[in-house]
């Protein structure tokens, strides 16, 4: 994904989040399950179609609107590559608009 001019890598909860043209597409996590694999940023209406195209996908047990490809899946490498290709092709079933960051309150130490 790094070769795409519109790619941005950001940290999200200690994971790597992949953005294309401002949309959040994939999150890669390397922790204990269910935070060990690739999370597909999508909406529930696209779950069935994406799961048919990428058989290793599961509904994420914590983030029910996203799908999850566990790193323990036998076909993880090939299916993760498929997900990256789908994201780069701007598959309309993938990608969500991130919520804006909450503005931080001024610290009492900050001068006006």
Chimera marker file (.cmm) of the C-alpha trace (Angstrom):
<marker_set name="trace">
<marker id="1" x="0.000" y="0.000" z="0.000" r="1" g="1" b="0" radius="0.5"/>
<marker id="2" x="2.965" y="2.291" z="0.616" r="1" g="1" b="0" radius="0.5"/>
<marker id="3" x="3.381" y="2.862" z="-3.130" r="1" g="1" b="0" radius="0.5"/>
<marker id="4" x="-0.034" y="4.506" z="-3.387" r="1" g="1" b="0" radius="0.5"/>
<marker id="5" x="0.350" y="8.290" z="-3.325" r="1" g="1" b="0" radius="0.5"/>
<marker id="6" x="-2.786" y="8.621" z="-1.179" r="1" g="1" b="0" radius="0.5"/>
<marker id="7" x="-1.668" y="6.102" z="1.470" r="1" g="1" b="0" radius="0.5"/>
<marker id="8" x="-1.194" y="7.166" z="5.074" r="1" g="1" b="0" radius="0.5"/>
<marker id="9" x="-0.085" y="5.004" z="7.979" r="1" g="1" b="0" radius="0.5"/>
<marker id="10" x="-1.274" y="6.092" z="11.410" r="1" g="1" b="0" radius="0.5"/>
<marker id="11" x="-1.245" y="4.522" z="14.834" r="1" g="1" b="0" radius="0.5"/>
<marker id="12" x="-4.579" y="3.516" z="16.297" r="1" g="1" b="0" radius="0.5"/>
<marker id="13" x="-4.706" y="1.937" z="19.748" r="1" g="1" b="0" radius="0.5"/>
<marker id="14" x="-1.145" y="0.656" z="19.276" r="1" g="1" b="0" radius="0.5"/>
<marker id="15" x="-1.991" y="-0.911" z="15.909" r="1" g="1" b="0" radius="0.5"/>
<marker id="16" x="-1.118" y="0.182" z="12.368" r="1" g="1" b="0" radius="0.5"/>
<marker id="17" x="-4.036" y="1.795" z="10.549" r="1" g="1" b="0" radius="0.5"/>
<marker id="18" x="-3.980" y="2.131" z="6.751" r="1" g="1" b="0" radius="0.5"/>
<marker id="19" x="-5.772" y="5.106" z="5.212" r="1" g="1" b="0" radius="0.5"/>
<marker id="20" x="-6.348" y="5.785" z="1.526" r="1" g="1" b="0" radius="0.5"/>
<marker id="21" x="-7.672" y="9.178" z="0.461" r="1" g="1" b="0" radius="0.5"/>
<marker id="22" x="-8.686" y="9.890" z="4.054" r="1" g="1" b="0" radius="0.5"/>
<marker id="23" x="-10.732" y="6.697" z="4.511" r="1" g="1" b="0" radius="0.5"/>
<marker id="24" x="-9.718" y="4.038" z="7.022" r="1" g="1" b="0" radius="0.5"/>
<marker id="25" x="-9.436" y="0.692" z="5.188" r="1" g="1" b="0" radius="0.5"/>
<marker id="26" x="-7.368" y="-1.790" z="7.189" r="1" g="1" b="0" radius="0.5"/>
<marker id="27" x="-5.941" y="-2.079" z="10.692" r="1" g="1" b="0" radius="0.5"/>
<marker id="28" x="-3.097" y="-4.510" z="11.391" r="1" g="1" b="0" radius="0.5"/>
<marker id="29" x="-2.692" y="-5.752" z="14.952" r="1" g="1" b="0" radius="0.5"/>
<marker id="30" x="-0.043" y="-7.991" z="16.502" r="1" g="1" b="0" radius="0.5"/>
<marker id="31" x="-1.397" y="-8.802" z="19.949" r="1" g="1" b="0" radius="0.5"/>
<marker id="32" x="-3.492" y="-11.534" z="21.498" r="1" g="1" b="0" radius="0.5"/>
<marker id="33" x="-6.661" y="-12.635" z="19.699" r="1" g="1" b="0" radius="0.5"/>
<marker id="34" x="-8.895" y="-11.009" z="18.600" r="1" g="1" b="0" radius="0.5"/>
<marker id="35" x="-6.287" y="-8.301" z="18.079" r="1" g="1" b="0" radius="0.5"/>
<marker id="36" x="-3.867" y="-10.435" z="16.070" r="1" g="1" b="0" radius="0.5"/>
<marker id="37" x="-4.453" y="-10.100" z="12.355" r="1" g="1" b="0" radius="0.5"/>
<marker id="38" x="-6.072" y="-7.743" z="9.889" r="1" g="1" b="0" radius="0.5"/>
<marker id="39" x="-9.253" y="-5.850" z="10.629" r="1" g="1" b="0" radius="0.5"/>
<marker id="40" x="-11.316" y="-4.744" z="7.644" r="1" g="1" b="0" radius="0.5"/>
<marker id="41" x="-13.045" y="-1.420" z="8.146" r="1" g="1" b="0" radius="0.5"/>
<marker id="42" x="-16.511" y="-1.801" z="6.686" r="1" g="1" b="0" radius="0.5"/>
<marker id="43" x="-20.187" y="-1.738" z="7.587" r="1" g="1" b="0" radius="0.5"/>
<marker id="44" x="-22.393" y="-4.705" z="8.421" r="1" g="1" b="0" radius="0.5"/>
<marker id="45" x="-24.268" y="-4.470" z="5.135" r="1" g="1" b="0" radius="0.5"/>
<marker id="46" x="-21.090" y="-5.610" z="3.326" r="1" g="1" b="0" radius="0.5"/>
<marker id="47" x="-20.163" y="-8.487" z="5.648" r="1" g="1" b="0" radius="0.5"/>
<marker id="48" x="-21.726" y="-11.345" z="3.670" r="1" g="1" b="0" radius="0.5"/>
<marker id="49" x="-20.246" y="-10.280" z="0.333" r="1" g="1" b="0" radius="0.5"/>
<marker id="50" x="-16.759" y="-9.705" z="1.758" r="1" g="1" b="0" radius="0.5"/>
<marker id="51" x="-16.848" y="-12.992" z="3.667" r="1" g="1" b="0" radius="0.5"/>
<marker id="52" x="-17.806" y="-14.782" z="0.437" r="1" g="1" b="0" radius="0.5"/>
<marker id="53" x="-14.823" y="-13.227" z="-1.372" r="1" g="1" b="0" radius="0.5"/>
<marker id="54" x="-12.350" y="-13.769" z="1.485" r="1" g="1" b="0" radius="0.5"/>
<marker id="55" x="-13.387" y="-16.980" z="3.285" r="1" g="1" b="0" radius="0.5"/>
<marker id="56" x="-11.117" y="-16.478" z="6.310" r="1" g="1" b="0" radius="0.5"/>
<marker id="57" x="-12.931" y="-13.325" z="7.416" r="1" g="1" b="0" radius="0.5"/>
<marker id="58" x="-14.909" y="-13.379" z="10.646" r="1" g="1" b="0" radius="0.5"/>
<marker id="59" x="-17.065" y="-10.767" z="12.317" r="1" g="1" b="0" radius="0.5"/>
<marker id="60" x="-14.795" y="-9.109" z="14.867" r="1" g="1" b="0" radius="0.5"/>
<marker id="61" x="-16.027" y="-10.145" z="18.343" r="1" g="1" b="0" radius="0.5"/>
<marker id="62" x="-15.480" y="-6.687" z="19.860" r="1" g="1" b="0" radius="0.5"/>
<marker id="63" x="-15.938" y="-4.371" z="16.879" r="1" g="1" b="0" radius="0.5"/>
<marker id="64" x="-19.030" y="-5.951" z="15.335" r="1" g="1" b="0" radius="0.5"/>
<marker id="65" x="-19.148" y="-3.580" z="12.391" r="1" g="1" b="0" radius="0.5"/>
<marker id="66" x="-15.683" y="-4.658" z="11.229" r="1" g="1" b="0" radius="0.5"/>
<marker id="67" x="-14.413" y="-7.951" z="9.893" r="1" g="1" b="0" radius="0.5"/>
<marker id="68" x="-11.306" y="-9.744" z="11.121" r="1" g="1" b="0" radius="0.5"/>
<marker id="69" x="-8.791" y="-12.045" z="9.431" r="1" g="1" b="0" radius="0.5"/>
<marker id="70" x="-6.933" y="-13.842" z="12.238" r="1" g="1" b="0" radius="0.5"/>
<marker id="71" x="-3.216" y="-14.300" z="11.735" r="1" g="1" b="0" radius="0.5"/>
<marker id="72" x="-3.692" y="-17.946" z="12.712" r="1" g="1" b="0" radius="0.5"/>
<marker id="73" x="-5.785" y="-18.617" z="9.580" r="1" g="1" b="0" radius="0.5"/>
<marker id="74" x="-4.026" y="-21.147" z="7.312" r="1" g="1" b="0" radius="0.5"/>
<marker id="75" x="-4.426" y="-18.871" z="4.298" r="1" g="1" b="0" radius="0.5"/>
<marker id="76" x="-3.594" y="-15.650" z="6.160" r="1" g="1" b="0" radius="0.5"/>
<marker id="77" x="-0.836" y="-14.428" z="3.818" r="1" g="1" b="0" radius="0.5"/>
<marker id="78" x="-2.778" y="-14.903" z="0.598" r="1" g="1" b="0" radius="0.5"/>
<marker id="79" x="-6.028" y="-13.569" z="2.022" r="1" g="1" b="0" radius="0.5"/>
<marker id="80" x="-4.294" y="-10.552" z="3.577" r="1" g="1" b="0" radius="0.5"/>
<marker id="81" x="-2.766" y="-9.841" z="0.147" r="1" g="1" b="0" radius="0.5"/>
<marker id="82" x="-6.245" y="-10.070" z="-1.366" r="1" g="1" b="0" radius="0.5"/>
<marker id="83" x="-7.539" y="-7.539" z="1.173" r="1" g="1" b="0" radius="0.5"/>
<marker id="84" x="-4.697" y="-5.133" z="0.368" r="1" g="1" b="0" radius="0.5"/>
<marker id="85" x="-5.418" y="-5.464" z="-3.365" r="1" g="1" b="0" radius="0.5"/>
<marker id="86" x="-9.108" y="-4.809" z="-2.727" r="1" g="1" b="0" radius="0.5"/>
<marker id="87" x="-8.268" y="-1.713" z="-0.672" r="1" g="1" b="0" radius="0.5"/>
<marker id="88" x="-5.898" y="-0.406" z="-3.344" r="1" g="1" b="0" radius="0.5"/>
<marker id="89" x="-8.663" y="-0.912" z="-5.917" r="1" g="1" b="0" radius="0.5"/>
<marker id="90" x="-10.886" y="1.203" z="-3.620" r="1" g="1" b="0" radius="0.5"/>
<marker id="91" x="-13.419" y="-1.611" z="-3.220" r="1" g="1" b="0" radius="0.5"/>
<marker id="92" x="-16.632" y="0.241" z="-2.342" r="1" g="1" b="0" radius="0.5"/>
<marker id="93" x="-17.440" y="-2.286" z="0.393" r="1" g="1" b="0" radius="0.5"/>
<marker id="94" x="-14.350" y="-1.240" z="2.329" r="1" g="1" b="0" radius="0.5"/>
<marker id="95" x="-13.256" y="2.020" z="3.896" r="1" g="1" b="0" radius="0.5"/>
<marker id="96" x="-14.918" y="4.125" z="6.553" r="1" g="1" b="0" radius="0.5"/>
<marker id="97" x="-14.747" y="7.804" z="7.337" r="1" g="1" b="0" radius="0.5"/>
<marker id="98" x="-12.840" y="8.175" z="10.604" r="1" g="1" b="0" radius="0.5"/>
<marker id="99" x="-14.461" y="10.100" z="13.409" r="1" g="1" b="0" radius="0.5"/>
<marker id="100" x="-12.779" y="13.456" z="13.975" r="1" g="1" b="0" radius="0.5"/>
<marker id="101" x="-10.465" y="13.615" z="16.949" r="1" g="1" b="0" radius="0.5"/>
<marker id="102" x="-11.975" y="15.285" z="19.966" r="1" g="1" b="0" radius="0.5"/>
<marker id="103" x="-10.371" y="18.628" z="20.610" r="1" g="1" b="0" radius="0.5"/>
<marker id="104" x="-8.212" y="18.739" z="23.671" r="1" g="1" b="0" radius="0.5"/>
<marker id="105" x="-9.144" y="21.090" z="26.448" r="1" g="1" b="0" radius="0.5"/>
<marker id="106" x="-6.661" y="23.802" z="27.232" r="1" g="1" b="0" radius="0.5"/>
<marker id="107" x="-4.367" y="22.962" z="30.069" r="1" g="1" b="0" radius="0.5"/>
<marker id="108" x="-4.225" y="25.396" z="32.957" r="1" g="1" b="0" radius="0.5"/>
<marker id="109" x="-0.505" y="25.608" z="32.172" r="1" g="1" b="0" radius="0.5"/>
<marker id="110" x="-1.104" y="26.882" z="28.656" r="1" g="1" b="0" radius="0.5"/>
<marker id="111" x="-0.789" y="30.624" z="28.298" r="1" g="1" b="0" radius="0.5"/>
<marker id="112" x="-3.542" y="32.410" z="26.395" r="1" g="1" b="0" radius="0.5"/>
<link id1="1" id2="2" r="1" g="1" b="0" radius="0.2"/>
<link id1="2" id2="3" r="1" g="1" b="0" radius="0.2"/>
<link id1="3" id2="4" r="1" g="1" b="0" radius="0.2"/>
<link id1="4" id2="5" r="1" g="1" b="0" radius="0.2"/>
<link id1="5" id2="6" r="1" g="1" b="0" radius="0.2"/>
<link id1="6" id2="7" r="1" g="1" b="0" radius="0.2"/>
<link id1="7" id2="8" r="1" g="1" b="0" radius="0.2"/>
<link id1="8" id2="9" r="1" g="1" b="0" radius="0.2"/>
<link id1="9" id2="10" r="1" g="1" b="0" radius="0.2"/>
<link id1="10" id2="11" r="1" g="1" b="0" radius="0.2"/>
<link id1="11" id2="12" r="1" g="1" b="0" radius="0.2"/>
<link id1="12" id2="13" r="1" g="1" b="0" radius="0.2"/>
<link id1="13" id2="14" r="1" g="1" b="0" radius="0.2"/>
<link id1="14" id2="15" r="1" g="1" b="0" radius="0.2"/>
<link id1="15" id2="16" r="1" g="1" b="0" radius="0.2"/>
<link id1="16" id2="17" r="1" g="1" b="0" radius="0.2"/>
<link id1="17" id2="18" r="1" g="1" b="0" radius="0.2"/>
<link id1="18" id2="19" r="1" g="1" b="0" radius="0.2"/>
<link id1="19" id2="20" r="1" g="1" b="0" radius="0.2"/>
<link id1="20" id2="21" r="1" g="1" b="0" radius="0.2"/>
<link id1="21" id2="22" r="1" g="1" b="0" radius="0.2"/>
<link id1="22" id2="23" r="1" g="1" b="0" radius="0.2"/>
<link id1="23" id2="24" r="1" g="1" b="0" radius="0.2"/>
<link id1="24" id2="25" r="1" g="1" b="0" radius="0.2"/>
<link id1="25" id2="26" r="1" g="1" b="0" radius="0.2"/>
<link id1="26" id2="27" r="1" g="1" b="0" radius="0.2"/>
<link id1="27" id2="28" r="1" g="1" b="0" radius="0.2"/>
<link id1="28" id2="29" r="1" g="1" b="0" radius="0.2"/>
<link id1="29" id2="30" r="1" g="1" b="0" radius="0.2"/>
<link id1="30" id2="31" r="1" g="1" b="0" radius="0.2"/>
<link id1="31" id2="32" r="1" g="1" b="0" radius="0.2"/>
<link id1="32" id2="33" r="1" g="1" b="0" radius="0.2"/>
<link id1="33" id2="34" r="1" g="1" b="0" radius="0.2"/>
<link id1="34" id2="35" r="1" g="1" b="0" radius="0.2"/>
<link id1="35" id2="36" r="1" g="1" b="0" radius="0.2"/>
<link id1="36" id2="37" r="1" g="1" b="0" radius="0.2"/>
<link id1="37" id2="38" r="1" g="1" b="0" radius="0.2"/>
<link id1="38" id2="39" r="1" g="1" b="0" radius="0.2"/>
<link id1="39" id2="40" r="1" g="1" b="0" radius="0.2"/>
<link id1="40" id2="41" r="1" g="1" b="0" radius="0.2"/>
<link id1="41" id2="42" r="1" g="1" b="0" radius="0.2"/>
<link id1="42" id2="43" r="1" g="1" b="0" radius="0.2"/>
<link id1="43" id2="44" r="1" g="1" b="0" radius="0.2"/>
<link id1="44" id2="45" r="1" g="1" b="0" radius="0.2"/>
<link id1="45" id2="46" r="1" g="1" b="0" radius="0.2"/>
<link id1="46" id2="47" r="1" g="1" b="0" radius="0.2"/>
<link id1="47" id2="48" r="1" g="1" b="0" radius="0.2"/>
<link id1="48" id2="49" r="1" g="1" b="0" radius="0.2"/>
<link id1="49" id2="50" r="1" g="1" b="0" radius="0.2"/>
<link id1="50" id2="51" r="1" g="1" b="0" radius="0.2"/>
<link id1="51" id2="52" r="1" g="1" b="0" radius="0.2"/>
<link id1="52" id2="53" r="1" g="1" b="0" radius="0.2"/>
<link id1="53" id2="54" r="1" g="1" b="0" radius="0.2"/>
<link id1="54" id2="55" r="1" g="1" b="0" radius="0.2"/>
<link id1="55" id2="56" r="1" g="1" b="0" radius="0.2"/>
<link id1="56" id2="57" r="1" g="1" b="0" radius="0.2"/>
<link id1="57" id2="58" r="1" g="1" b="0" radius="0.2"/>
<link id1="58" id2="59" r="1" g="1" b="0" radius="0.2"/>
<link id1="59" id2="60" r="1" g="1" b="0" radius="0.2"/>
<link id1="60" id2="61" r="1" g="1" b="0" radius="0.2"/>
<link id1="61" id2="62" r="1" g="1" b="0" radius="0.2"/>
<link id1="62" id2="63" r="1" g="1" b="0" radius="0.2"/>
<link id1="63" id2="64" r="1" g="1" b="0" radius="0.2"/>
<link id1="64" id2="65" r="1" g="1" b="0" radius="0.2"/>
<link id1="65" id2="66" r="1" g="1" b="0" radius="0.2"/>
<link id1="66" id2="67" r="1" g="1" b="0" radius="0.2"/>
<link id1="67" id2="68" r="1" g="1" b="0" radius="0.2"/>
<link id1="68" id2="69" r="1" g="1" b="0" radius="0.2"/>
<link id1="69" id2="70" r="1" g="1" b="0" radius="0.2"/>
<link id1="70" id2="71" r="1" g="1" b="0" radius="0.2"/>
<link id1="71" id2="72" r="1" g="1" b="0" radius="0.2"/>
<link id1="72" id2="73" r="1" g="1" b="0" radius="0.2"/>
<link id1="73" id2="74" r="1" g="1" b="0" radius="0.2"/>
<link id1="74" id2="75" r="1" g="1" b="0" radius="0.2"/>
<link id1="75" id2="76" r="1" g="1" b="0" radius="0.2"/>
<link id1="76" id2="77" r="1" g="1" b="0" radius="0.2"/>
<link id1="77" id2="78" r="1" g="1" b="0" radius="0.2"/>
<link id1="78" id2="79" r="1" g="1" b="0" radius="0.2"/>
<link id1="79" id2="80" r="1" g="1" b="0" radius="0.2"/>
<link id1="80" id2="81" r="1" g="1" b="0" radius="0.2"/>
<link id1="81" id2="82" r="1" g="1" b="0" radius="0.2"/>
<link id1="82" id2="83" r="1" g="1" b="0" radius="0.2"/>
<link id1="83" id2="84" r="1" g="1" b="0" radius="0.2"/>
<link id1="84" id2="85" r="1" g="1" b="0" radius="0.2"/>
<link id1="85" id2="86" r="1" g="1" b="0" radius="0.2"/>
<link id1="86" id2="87" r="1" g="1" b="0" radius="0.2"/>
<link id1="87" id2="88" r="1" g="1" b="0" radius="0.2"/>
<link id1="88" id2="89" r="1" g="1" b="0" radius="0.2"/>
<link id1="89" id2="90" r="1" g="1" b="0" radius="0.2"/>
<link id1="90" id2="91" r="1" g="1" b="0" radius="0.2"/>
<link id1="91" id2="92" r="1" g="1" b="0" radius="0.2"/>
<link id1="92" id2="93" r="1" g="1" b="0" radius="0.2"/>
<link id1="93" id2="94" r="1" g="1" b="0" radius="0.2"/>
<link id1="94" id2="95" r="1" g="1" b="0" radius="0.2"/>
<link id1="95" id2="96" r="1" g="1" b="0" radius="0.2"/>
<link id1="96" id2="97" r="1" g="1" b="0" radius="0.2"/>
<link id1="97" id2="98" r="1" g="1" b="0" radius="0.2"/>
<link id1="98" id2="99" r="1" g="1" b="0" radius="0.2"/>
<link id1="99" id2="100" r="1" g="1" b="0" radius="0.2"/>
<link id1="100" id2="101" r="1" g="1" b="0" radius="0.2"/>
<link id1="101" id2="102" r="1" g="1" b="0" radius="0.2"/>
<link id1="102" id2="103" r="1" g="1" b="0" radius="0.2"/>
<link id1="103" id2="104" r="1" g="1" b="0" radius="0.2"/>
<link id1="104" id2="105" r="1" g="1" b="0" radius="0.2"/>
<link id1="105" id2="106" r="1" g="1" b="0" radius="0.2"/>
<link id1="106" id2="107" r="1" g="1" b="0" radius="0.2"/>
<link id1="107" id2="108" r="1" g="1" b="0" radius="0.2"/>
<link id1="108" id2="109" r="1" g="1" b="0" radius="0.2"/>
<link id1="109" id2="110" r="1" g="1" b="0" radius="0.2"/>
<link id1="110" id2="111" r="1" g="1" b="0" radius="0.2"/>
<link id1="111" id2="112" r="1" g="1" b="0" radius="0.2"/>
</marker_set>
